[in-house]
């Protein structure tokens, strides 16, 4: 939320500590903001060109530290009628303000009603929020008719390949988003055995309908392990912060090879090996672990995503690995959420058990359609019960209806619309 005297390092630790994350600076240093050189955090000087504020995402309690967009990107953002309060360039000294964002409609992230006012920034801090600021500033942004907010956190993206070639990460960067989380739904591009890159591409192409030609041409494949993937991403500078889950499908295929790809049952040795990779990834900066269990997620060859039929001991093993690494998020695309109420509610039950046993925050997709119109109400009853007892469950919902394009090229998929 926008707060006066909020330093660029933020105070996100109090919030992210609730998730069991090892370092409160999410996702700057150990948590890998991947914003590029010169990052400072936790009560120190702001990077030139940026101011950070603590913001709250659409999932209650998912608080993160955000860094702002570069000056060159500001005009693009303003052109789309959004101004984020962290847009800032230090331009001069003395006691005068460095920046005033004047006349905008302020939505401060606290849940309070929107109001019209000015925001003043000095030395990397939000110095004042008031109906009108009479002081002068080195730079003034006229936000009349615009909305001024903390940066948005997009908690569910699939930029895992695009980070290899697109520093702006469009189109998301044009919509007021300052942090993205990728690696959702158990799919991504690390870890990867040499020679298995094509398999991961066709997996992502099938699940998320991202053209394989773009992935082939854009991805550099300069990594094998997940920490090496984070290093490759960290070597670039982006228009916003980037965080990533370690994906179940990649881990399973890396450890089990074709057995994992065919969704064969994991042995105790397999689970232990996968757990070591998950722990290594978390310690290197992954924000958690993701898995997909929905039958609508299929590779280009029609095979379900590895991990779709994983037994509970395998899933608990991955949760244990996160706990051993200091905590992290456990993200799930559950079975049955489209059409099958009993299956979906069964998924909610095991996720509730995992949240209670592990203490990890569990976040999962929750949808509604005409064939499964009310199961979300029953799922929220379970969520409330777990959270009332101290657990952490956070459903993810779509902000608008969405659908699928159906054509001859998609004949391997199950046709469905929402």
Phi, psi and omega in degrees: 000149177292127181221142173291151180061024178275114185283158184298336177287337178076175176231045186287348184300321180299328183277309185288340174300332178294338179270357182078017179287143189291325185237131185287351183277027183311135344252053191279291187266274180299327182278357171064074172295335178059033183273350179110186187291157173084009180293140173230151180198178176059056172086024179236183187299140176287148175293140176302133182095359185215150165227141181248145174227160175274129183233160183242129184275183180289340176270122185306123176091352180278076184267134181222163175269132184242142170248152191275175181280154178288161185299321182298335180272344185301317185296324177296316180296316180297324180298338178263013173066036171224131172237126177264141187295340182277358176293116191201139170228123180292128185221025175152164196256211185070195180266355181289161180291145175282327186210138169235128170259110196250133167080013181276164171272113189267123170245104197271000176088358181270348187098355178289161178297148177295153179209157178269135181185187180243152175235128179248139182237133177220127176054042176081005179244148165286107188275327184203142170233119187208161176303325178207137178248123183270347182292163174268167181211155177295333180214140180232131173252122177277107182258019180304128181080001181251166178255129179250121184221166163298156178299144178279150175250116177269103189276354183223094178227171178226052178274015187305325177269320185297335178297345179286338186223347187242103181287335178277338182053055179280151008270358188300322185295343179272008185238027177080008179276132178241354173218132173243150173240121181245179182085014181291166172062021174075008181240144179182194188240019175203145358287162180215131174285139175307131182095351181255010183300317181300324180296318178293325178296313181291336175292310179295321180300318180287318185287314188247004176059035174269125185303127179297329179298319178294318180296317180298317184284330188266328186283136183271336180053053178261023184217165169233309182273167178292319175302323177293325175297315177298322177297319179296319179292321181293341180284351179252165178240129187246167178284352179206173178282151183232130174232157186215141166275153166273124190271138183301315185300316180295317180295316182297314180293325180296319183277316190257353180063223182296331177298318178293319180296328180272008178063033172289158183295140178278138175278167175304322178294321177300314182298319179296318180293319177296321179299322179295321179293318179297317179296316178300318180295316180298317180293334178277347177132357174300143181275354179165202185231142179233151179213152177240137179231000180281139180286353176279350176265107181226149176291172179300331179277004177092356180280139176299153179301135175304131184104350181304321184249022182301137178287162184296330179293328176292315180295320178295326177298322178290322176296319179299324179295320177297317180299317180297332180269003177107003178111184181150173181272146177241108186254137187225134163259099193281160173289154168076358187292342181277308191232335195252096184301309181299320180295315181298315180292330172296322176297317180298324180295315181289328176294323177297317178298319180294320179297319181289318182288319188269335187079003180280149169286130180247125178240138187213153178286139178220117185240169177223139171210179186294334180272349181214066195280334191234002182295336178298329178294317179293323177297319179293331174298318178294316179302314180298319181297315181295314182293326177295333179269005178102359176282176180227103174237134184223101176294146172253129181240155176279133181284347178208157177296152176219167183214184180239143170276127183246128179206182182298327181292345182254024187294340181283346185267160175278117180295136180199155173221159177244000000 
